[in-house]
Amino acid sequence: MSRVSENSSVNSINYAVGKTKGKLEDLQLKGSTLKRVSKPSDDPVGNVELMAIRSQGVDATQYLRNLNFAQTQLSYTENVLEEMTDILVKAKELAIGQASSIYSPEIRLGVSKEIHQMRQQMLGIANKRMGNRYLFSGQKVLTRPFDENGKYQGDQNKINIEINKDVFVPINLNGNEIFFSKDKKPVQKEQINLTPPGIEVNMDGLNRQPASIDPNAPASGEEVAVSIFDELRGLENALLTDNPQIIQGLLEKLDTSIERVVTFRTEIGALTNTISNAESNIEKTKLLNEAHKSKIEDADVTELMSDMSKEQAVLKATYKASSNLMNTSLMDFLR
């Protein structure tokens, strides 16, 4: 027969009270946060899922920042392309009007000044910036894409941005693909007396840089890509020289440039739709993850309140039983 000492009784009471108070404190903590899982030991398997969901949430937040930046850049680029289209359409309208022989050299001289302003406006558009980043310089975003003569100084690389896991989309257009034709033609140069001194003009009216300014200008017979600036400059020179034949030859080139810009506007629209869909998918995924996270992490309030009431009753019963046991005196044992 084993003997129960006073110390063993006290230790048993302390253990029972401590255990019950620990359970109640844990329930009270869950009640204050309404979270079923507050530490990994509460649900090891569920905690792994929660960590994965939180990681996906952090990634989604960054993807949304990327999408917002891409949306801003594409919207800005689309507006710039719209300005370019308007200028080219206006230039073509003027060229169509001046392609006939009914206008005098004086009228064409006045129109040439307007075309000159259009070319300067086009050059300003080509060097547009969003913040301190140039739009059309490729990945050389801090380098001015075109000099005052329309020479391209950027690169032909794309800026790709991640909009979802392992999904990248280009968000920029480089100046080479927008402002230069895809077809290269051999340069044929001749001097026209009525053009400003030092400017060299092709047979089709597309002038190049003065030899004194650009020693690297293409030699006669070398194949080069014609730019929008060359076309507008050629139109200006044809008006200055009162040459309707050259103006007629430039109409097809202006049409090609307009079609090229419109094609890129369509491409920008498609990218914008892709980004909008990606943003919508990320938002839907975030909602699904939050719902799944709530099922794992959040406490059932009804069950929690019931457990708290039960543990409080157990604690009261433990206090009452221990008080009766601890109030036993020596006289109680002597009876």
Secondary structure by P-SEA (a helix, b strand, c coil): cccccaaaaaaaaaaaaaaaaaaaaaaaaaaacccccccccccaaaaaaaaaaaaaaaaaaaaaaaaaaaaaaaaaaaaaaaaaaaaaaaaaaaaaaaccccccaaaaaaaaaaaaaaaaaaaaaaacccccccccccccccccccccccccccccccccccccccbbbbccccccccccccbbbbbbbbbbcccccccccccccccccccccccccccccbbbbbcaaaaaaaaaaaaaaccaaaaaaaaaaaaaaaaaaaaaaaaaaaaaaaaaaaaaaaaaaaaaaaaaaaaccccaaaaaaaaaaaaaaaaaaaaaaaaaaaacccccccc
